[in-house]
Amino acid sequence: MKIKTSELQGAALDWAVAKCEVTKPIEEFDYFFLKNHDNGFCHYSSDWAQGGPIIDRERINLVAEAIGEWGAFIETSNIDYSYHGPTPLIAAMRCYVASKLGDEVEIPEELK
């Protein structure tokens, strides 16, 4: 199922980030993600120890907007990406996913 990157959250957002980070064949990847998500790993959108290094490495800029709203953007040589979310990590991870996978992402049905 396809979902807009701007609407990704929770396990679906973590799955999309892991998809950008892990290079495994799809069958191995799905098993890897589900196993590690259930065991407390792959929580990029809620754990600064996991999402923070991505923000640093990808040079994602964070901006506090309205109360309860954060913006994140990446400036690349070709395209600038700008996404929003209720937390800095969610905004940043949406921005990261968009920069790697686009404005819509195909995610497993069980993660909706």
SVG drawing of the C-alpha trace seen along z (x, -y; Angstrom):
<svg xmlns="http://www.w3.org/2000/svg" viewBox="-3 -29 30 42">
<polyline fill="none" stroke="black" stroke-width="0.4" points="0.0,0.0 1.2,-3.5 1.1,-6.2 2.2,-9.9 5.5,-10.4 4.0,-13.4 1.5,-11.1 4.0,-8.4 4.2,-7.9 4.9,-5.2 6.0,-1.7 5.3,-2.8 7.7,-5.7 10.3,-3.6 9.9,-0.9 10.5,-3.5 13.6,-4.9 15.0,-1.4 14.4,-0.8 16.7,-3.8 19.3,-2.6 19.4,1.2 20.4,2.7 19.0,6.2 16.8,8.1 13.1,7.3 12.3,10.7 15.3,10.4 14.6,6.8 10.9,7.4 12.1,10.1 14.9,7.9 12.6,4.9 9.8,6.8 12.2,8.7 14.2,5.6 11.1,3.3 9.5,5.9 12.8,6.1 13.0,2.3 15.2,1.5 14.3,-0.4 12.5,-3.3 14.1,-6.0 11.1,-8.4 11.0,-8.2 14.5,-7.4 17.1,-10.2 19.9,-7.6 18.7,-6.2 17.3,-9.2 19.8,-11.8 22.8,-10.4 20.8,-10.4 19.9,-14.1 23.5,-14.9 24.8,-12.8 22.2,-14.0 22.5,-17.6 18.8,-17.9 17.8,-21.3 15.1,-21.5 12.8,-24.5 10.3,-25.0 7.2,-26.3 3.8,-26.6 3.3,-25.0 3.3,-21.3 4.7,-21.6 8.2,-21.1 9.7,-21.6 12.7,-19.8 14.5,-20.5 17.4,-19.2 19.0,-21.3 20.6,-19.2 22.2,-20.3 19.2,-19.2 16.1,-19.4 15.2,-20.8 13.0,-18.7 10.8,-20.2 8.5,-18.2 6.6,-18.8 5.6,-16.8 4.5,-16.9 8.0,-16.2 11.5,-17.1 12.3,-13.4 9.1,-12.7 9.6,-15.8 13.2,-14.9 12.6,-11.3 9.8,-12.2 12.2,-14.6 14.9,-11.9 12.6,-9.3 11.3,-11.8 14.9,-12.6 15.6,-8.8 12.3,-7.3 10.1,-10.2 6.8,-11.7 5.0,-8.4 6.2,-5.1 5.1,-1.6 4.7,0.0 3.5,3.4 -0.3,3.4 0.2,4.6 2.0,1.3 -0.8,-1.1"/>
</svg>
